[in-house]
Each structure stands twice: as structure tokens, then as C-alpha cells.
Amino acid sequence: MGTAHGAQATGLPVGVIEEGVYADLVALDLADLSLQPTHDLLRNVVYAMESTAIRHVYVHGEAVVRDGRLVRQSERAIAERVRGLTSPPRPLSTPVERGTTAEGVPLRGRRSRDEPLRGD
């Protein structure tokens, strides 16, 4: 009902399950242990459901997960992309000298960390 009224308000082709209408659906395995006991299913979905309960996912009517496995991309390709995006930063090509800025400009009038305080 909420999706049907939302469709009416926005004028978008959503809100019902029929041909020619956008549909994002998730099919759950109600026998999955994370959804037990089923007498309060909504609470279990919100607070306890694990990914093992997800059997199928459809986005705009196209399957993206079937029998719990990705359909469009391999998990290996996703893992490689994540590794590439989260790899540690490369070291600087030239080390920064003490007493200079990162650009190599000497710090004038400033004491470097290694210099003793005057009067020591």
C-alpha cells in the first residue's frame, strides 16, 4: 500500500509487481536459522537476519543474486577491485630531509627537532 501510494505521488512506474514496472525484490529463505522463530518475522528480518537468508535479489526486474550467489559479477573481481582501492599509500619517491618542508625548503628561523634548546 505504501509503495502504491508512493508511486501515485511521484508518478513513477513503481508500486506493483507487473510487467513494465520497476521492481526491486528480495526473496528470503524463511527456514534460515536467523529468521527463527517465524512468529515475529519482521523483527527477525530487521534485528537478526543474516545474509544466508537471502536467496534471490532482483533490481529493476533483473536478477543480481540467484540461489545466494552473485549473477552479474564474480566475487573475485569485486575483491580485486576492493584491494586496489584500499591498498596502502605508496612511499614518497624522495625522503624529506630534517629541517626542511615537504617541498625541500629549509626551515629558517625555526629549530629542528634534533637541535638542542639554546642555553642547554
C-alpha positions in Angstrom: 0.0 0.0 0.0 2.8 2.4 0.9 4.6 1.7 -2.4 1.4 2.1 -4.4 0.7 5.5 -2.8 4.3 6.5 -3.3 4.0 5.6 -7.0 0.9 7.7 -7.3 2.6 10.7 -5.6 5.7 10.5 -7.7 4.2 9.5 -11.0 6.9 6.8 -11.4 6.1 3.3 -12.7 6.6 1.6 -9.3 4.4 0.2 -6.5 3.1 -3.0 -8.1 4.6 -6.2 -9.4 3.7 -6.5 -13.0 5.4 -6.3 -16.5 6.8 -2.8 -17.4 7.0 -1.7 -13.8 10.3 -1.2 -12.0 10.7 -3.9 -9.3 13.3 -4.4 -6.6 12.6 -7.6 -4.8 14.3 -9.8 -2.2 13.3 -13.4 -1.8 14.2 -14.9 1.6 14.6 -18.4 2.8 12.1 -18.5 5.7 13.7 -21.7 7.0 17.0 -19.9 7.7 18.0 -20.1 11.3 18.5 -16.4 11.6 14.7 -15.9 10.9 13.6 -18.3 13.6 11.2 -18.3 15.3 8.9 -17.1 12.5 6.1 -15.8 14.7 7.7 -12.3 14.6 9.2 -12.4 11.2 9.5 -8.6 10.7 11.5 -8.2 13.9 13.8 -11.1 12.9 14.4 -9.5 9.5 15.3 -6.2 11.0 17.3 -7.3 14.0 18.6 -10.9 13.4 18.6 -11.8 9.7 21.9 -12.9 8.3 23.0 -12.9 4.6 22.4 -16.7 4.4 18.7 -16.0 4.5 18.9 -14.1 1.2 18.1 -16.4 -1.7 17.3 -14.1 -4.7 17.6 -10.4 -5.4 16.1 -8.6 -8.4 16.8 -5.0 -9.2 14.6 -3.3 -11.9 13.3 -6.8 -12.6 16.8 -8.3 -13.3 18.3 -11.0 -11.2 21.5 -9.9 -9.4 21.6 -12.7 -6.8 20.3 -16.2 -7.6 20.5 -19.0 -5.0 22.6 -16.8 -2.8 25.3 -16.2 -5.4 26.0 -13.0 -7.4 24.9 -13.2 -11.0 26.4 -10.1 -12.7 29.9 -10.0 -11.3 32.2 -12.5 -9.8 33.1 -12.2 -6.1 36.8 -12.5 -7.1 36.5 -9.4 -9.4 34.9 -7.4 -6.6 37.6 -8.5 -4.1 40.4 -7.5 -6.5 38.7 -4.0 -7.1 38.4 -3.5 -3.3 42.1 -4.5 -2.8 43.1 -2.0 -5.5 41.1 0.8 -3.9 42.2 0.2 -0.4 45.9 -0.6 -0.9 48.3 1.2 1.4 49.7 4.5 0.1 53.0 4.4 -1.8 56.0 5.8 0.0 57.4 9.2 -1.2 59.8 8.9 -4.0 62.4 11.0 -2.2 62.7 11.2 1.6 62.1 14.6 3.3 65.2 15.9 5.0 65.1 17.0 8.5 64.9 20.8 8.9 63.0 21.3 5.6 59.5 21.4 4.4 57.9 18.6 2.4 59.0 20.5 -0.7 62.6 20.6 0.5 62.6 24.3 1.5 64.8 24.9 4.6 63.0 25.9 7.8 64.6 29.3 8.5 64.4 30.7 12.0 62.9 27.5 13.3 64.5 24.9 15.4 64.6 21.4 14.1 63.6 18.6 16.5 67.2 17.4 16.7 68.7 20.8 17.7 69.1 21.4 21.4 67.3 24.3 23.0 69.5 27.4 23.4 71.2 27.6 26.8 71.5 23.8 27.1 
